[in-house]
Amino acid sequence: MPSTPRTDIHPSSAELVEAAADRLIAVIADAQRERGIARVVLTGGSNGIALLELLSGRTDEIDFPALHLYFGDDRFVPADDPDRNVGQARSALLDDPDAAGARIFEMAASDGEYGDDIEAAAAAYGAIVDALEPREDGAVFDVHLLGMGGEGHINSLFPHTPAVAERSASVVAVTDSPKPPPRRITLTLPAVNSSRHVWFLVAGADKADAVAAGVHGADAADWPCAGAHGRVSTVWFLDEKAASKL
């Protein structure tokens, strides 16, 4: 059963990121103590990267060799493109020697082992996700972090697109994203919802309509954020502006 969404509202984006970091460190530690490893799905965007930058100052609180990191989506562009989520994550935290040892499962770039074949690259990442052994409660991931666009998109799942309507595949290729660049690889709602915890990191008045739609259970076809639910918790970490229409 999906969990009921709840909100955690803060005066600023910096404070919501700090609150999420505190919670994430605790959940990682709990998962590692209970099952040996923690699986976390990272998100890009300003708040997702700010979270990683904050964790770079708290590396002594995380057992990185027992941490497996995945990505909710990434741009299918060359590996050195600054738009790549994995590159931004490495710069923010993962290339820090103090964060060494984490297993990083990155999505292929357009100049990687699958070349320009985005379908093959998406299928390869899907095979990685599908091979993960579920936890005893059926969850595959411990935490899936999500940013969100003003129209409610999460990962690269945009309103009224085949990707947001996907109900079986865990990973799909997106070739016509309304937000550039057009080609992306993304986890789908079934993959997101296989997480114990789904946490949104959202700030800004331009996100307020989407936050209200997501929290109050709108149609996921219209507002993809509304279709994301953790098995144990669904938490919206918000600043006051993003929460203004709740």
C-alpha positions in Angstrom: 0.0 0.0 0.0 1.3 3.5 -0.8 1.9 5.8 2.1 -0.1 9.0 2.7 1.8 12.1 1.6 2.9 14.4 4.4 4.6 17.8 4.3 7.7 19.1 6.1 7.7 22.9 5.5 10.6 25.2 6.1 11.3 29.0 5.7 13.9 28.5 3.0 15.3 26.0 0.5 18.5 25.8 2.5 16.5 24.7 5.6 14.5 22.1 3.7 17.6 20.6 2.2 19.2 20.5 5.7 16.1 18.7 7.1 16.2 16.2 4.2 19.9 15.6 4.8 19.4 14.8 8.4 16.6 12.3 7.6 18.6 10.7 4.8 21.6 10.1 6.9 19.4 8.4 9.5 17.6 6.2 7.0 20.9 5.2 5.3 22.3 4.1 8.7 19.1 2.2 9.6 19.1 0.3 6.2 22.8 -0.5 6.5 22.3 -1.8 10.1 19.3 -3.9 9.1 20.3 -5.2 5.7 24.0 -4.5 5.2 23.6 -1.9 2.4 21.4 1.1 1.6 20.1 1.8 -1.9 19.4 5.5 -2.6 18.2 7.0 -5.9 19.6 10.5 -6.4 18.0 13.4 -8.2 19.4 16.4 -10.0 18.2 20.0 -9.9 19.3 22.7 -7.5 18.0 21.1 -4.3 19.2 17.6 -5.2 22.7 18.9 -5.8 22.6 21.2 -2.7 21.7 18.1 -0.7 24.9 16.3 -2.0 27.0 19.4 -1.3 25.7 19.5 2.3 26.5 15.8 2.7 30.1 16.5 1.5 30.6 18.2 4.9 29.2 15.3 6.8 30.9 12.3 5.2 32.0 11.0 8.5 28.4 10.2 9.3 27.9 7.9 6.2 29.3 4.4 5.6 30.0 4.9 1.9 31.3 1.4 1.1 27.8 0.1 2.1 26.0 2.6 0.0 24.6 1.9 -3.5 23.6 5.0 -5.5 21.3 5.1 -8.5 19.8 7.9 -10.6 16.2 8.7 -11.2 17.0 10.1 -14.7 19.8 11.5 -16.7 20.3 13.3 -20.0 21.4 11.2 -22.9 24.3 13.5 -23.9 28.1 13.0 -24.0 29.7 12.0 -20.7 31.4 15.4 -20.3 28.2 17.4 -20.8 27.6 19.7 -17.8 23.9 18.8 -18.0 24.6 15.2 -16.8 23.2 14.5 -13.4 26.0 12.0 -12.6 28.6 14.6 -13.4 27.0 17.2 -11.1 26.7 14.6 -8.4 30.3 13.6 -8.7 31.4 17.3 -8.4 29.1 17.9 -5.5 30.0 14.8 -3.4 30.9 11.5 -5.1 34.5 12.4 -6.3 35.4 13.6 -2.8 38.0 11.1 -1.4 36.0 11.1 1.9 33.1 9.7 0.0 35.1 6.9 -1.6 33.7 3.4 -1.7 30.1 4.0 -2.7 28.9 1.9 -5.6 27.6 4.3 -8.3 25.2 3.0 -11.0 25.2 5.7 -13.6 23.1 5.8 -16.8 25.0 5.5 -20.1 26.0 8.6 -21.9 25.5 9.1 -25.7 29.2 8.4 -26.2 29.3 5.5 -23.9 29.3 1.7 -24.5 25.9 1.8 -26.3 26.9 4.7 -28.5 23.9 6.7 -29.7 21.4 3.9 -29.1 19.3 5.3 -26.4 16.9 2.3 -26.3 19.8 0.0 -25.6 21.1 2.3 -22.9 17.7 2.5 -21.2 17.3 -1.3 -21.5 20.7 -1.8 -19.8 19.8 0.4 -16.9 16.4 -1.4 -16.6 18.2 -4.7 -16.4 20.3 -3.3 -13.4 17.1 -2.2 -11.6 15.2 -5.3 -12.4 18.0 -7.5 -11.1 17.8 -5.9 -7.6 16.6 -8.3 -4.9 13.6 -6.7 -3.1 13.8 -6.1 0.6 11.6 -8.2 2.9 8.9 -5.6 2.6 9.0 -5.8 -1.2 10.8 -2.5 -1.7 13.8 -2.3 -4.1 15.2 1.1 -3.0 15.4 2.5 0.5 15.0 6.1 -0.6 14.1 7.8 -3.9 14.8 11.5 -3.9 12.8 13.7 -6.3 13.0 17.2 -7.6 10.0 18.6 -9.4 9.2 21.0 -12.2 6.5 23.6 -12.1 4.2 21.4 -14.3 4.7 18.5 -11.9 7.3 16.5 -13.8 9.5 14.2 -11.8 12.6 12.4 -13.1 11.9 12.7 -16.9 8.3 11.9 -16.5 6.3 14.8 -18.0 2.5 15.3 -18.2 0.6 13.4 -20.9 3.6 11.4 -22.2 4.1 7.7 -22.8 6.8 7.6 -20.0 4.5 8.8 -17.3 1.8 6.3 -18.5 4.3 3.3 -18.3 3.0 0.6 -16.0 5.5 -2.3 -16.5 9.0 -1.2 -17.5 11.2 0.2 -14.7 13.3 2.3 -17.0 12.4 3.9 -20.4 14.0 6.1 -23.0 12.5 9.6 -23.6 13.3 11.0 -27.0 11.1 14.1 -27.0 11.3 15.7 -23.6 9.5 19.1 -23.6 12.4 20.4 -21.5 15.8 20.3 -23.3 17.8 18.3 -23.9 15.1 16.1 -25.6 16.7 12.7 -25.1 16.8 11.3 -21.6 16.7 8.0 -19.7 14.3 7.8 -16.7 13.0 5.6 -14.0 9.2 5.2 -14.3 6.5 5.4 -11.7 6.6 1.7 -11.0 10.3 2.0 -10.2 9.8 5.1 -8.0 7.0 3.4 -6.2 9.2 0.4 -5.4 11.0 2.6 -2.8 10.5 2.5 0.9 10.7 6.3 1.1 9.9 8.8 -1.6 11.0 12.3 -0.7 10.4 15.5 -2.7 12.7 18.4 -2.4 10.8 21.5 -3.7 11.2 25.2 -3.3 9.7 28.3 -5.0 6.3 29.8 -5.6 6.4 28.6 -9.2 6.0 25.0 -7.9 3.0 25.8 -5.6 0.3 24.6 -7.9 2.1 21.3 -8.6 2.8 20.8 -4.9 -0.9 21.2 -4.1 -1.9 18.8 -6.9 0.7 16.2 -5.8 -0.1 16.3 -2.1 -3.9 16.2 -2.7 -3.8 13.3 -5.1 -4.4 14.7 -8.6 -4.3 12.5 -11.7 -0.7 11.4 -12.4 -1.3 11.9 -16.1 -1.9 15.6 -15.5 0.6 16.0 -12.6 3.2 13.2 -12.6 4.3 14.1 -9.1 0.9 12.8 -7.8 1.8 9.3 -8.9 4.9 9.0 -6.7 4.5 7.3 -3.3 6.8 5.5 -1.0 5.8 2.2 0.7 6.7 3.6 4.1 6.8 7.4 3.7 6.0 10.0 1.1 7.4 13.3 2.3 7.3 16.7 0.7 10.2 18.8 2.0 9.1 22.3 1.0 9.9 25.9 1.5 7.1 28.2 2.5 6.6 29.5 -1.0 6.2 26.1 -2.5 3.7 25.2 0.2 1.6 28.4 -0.3 -1.3 26.7 -2.0 -1.8 23.8 0.3 
